[in-house]
Amino acid sequence: MSTLPEHLDSTARIIKEDIAFISGSKPDLGIESSHKGYRIMMEQSAGMQEYFRAQFPKTH
């Protein structure tokens, strides 16, 4: 699992908490890093249903 820059890490945690509150379950947080940027994905492991996906470009 990659480490996100601090501002994206806090964003991911907020989204995860919101999804957990709304759905009543805690989704798994997946982070991918590439030369283009970061991708945050959240899935519920039981059915592997994707709740959220976001891409953030790298700034440098």
Wavefront OBJ file of the C-alpha trace (Angstrom):
o trace
v 0.000 0.000 0.000
v 1.364 3.378 -0.950
v 1.577 6.311 1.377
v -0.507 9.288 0.393
v 0.539 12.886 0.879
v -0.931 14.262 4.098
v -3.789 16.239 2.481
v -4.961 13.197 0.484
v -4.577 10.867 3.454
v -6.927 13.009 5.529
v -9.365 13.206 2.599
v -9.360 9.414 2.271
v -9.986 8.960 5.998
v -12.915 11.398 5.941
v -14.492 9.641 2.948
v -13.999 6.230 4.570
v -15.669 7.412 7.780
v -18.577 8.899 5.809
v -19.116 5.688 3.848
v -18.960 3.625 7.037
v -21.551 5.882 8.670
v -23.923 5.863 5.674
v -23.646 2.164 4.800
v -23.197 0.761 8.290
v -20.111 -1.165 7.190
v -16.417 -0.404 7.026
v -15.049 -0.578 3.483
v -11.490 -1.556 2.702
v -9.273 1.285 1.567
v -7.012 0.671 -1.388
v -4.403 3.115 -2.620
v -2.522 2.850 -5.897
v 0.304 5.106 -6.937
v 1.595 5.600 -10.461
v 3.621 8.158 -12.359
v 0.368 10.013 -13.116
v -0.904 10.252 -9.567
v -2.784 8.411 -6.870
v -6.000 6.436 -7.004
v -8.052 5.797 -3.889
v -10.555 2.977 -4.015
v -12.902 1.780 -1.325
v -14.564 -1.583 -1.454
v -16.558 -3.718 0.880
v -14.632 -6.975 1.006
v -17.649 -9.294 1.339
v -19.146 -8.513 -2.054
v -16.244 -6.449 -3.383
v -18.744 -3.742 -4.245
v -16.978 -0.551 -5.188
v -18.265 2.436 -3.252
v -15.884 5.142 -4.257
v -12.990 5.795 -6.591
v -11.031 9.004 -7.010
v -7.882 9.965 -8.817
v -5.549 12.715 -7.726
v -2.711 13.940 -9.963
v 0.750 14.228 -8.505
v 1.737 17.832 -8.002
v 5.475 17.359 -8.538
l 1 2 3 4 5 6 7 8 9 10 11 12 13 14 15 16 17 18 19 20 21 22 23 24 25 26 27 28 29 30 31 32 33 34 35 36 37 38 39 40 41 42 43 44 45 46 47 48 49 50 51 52 53 54 55 56 57 58 59 60
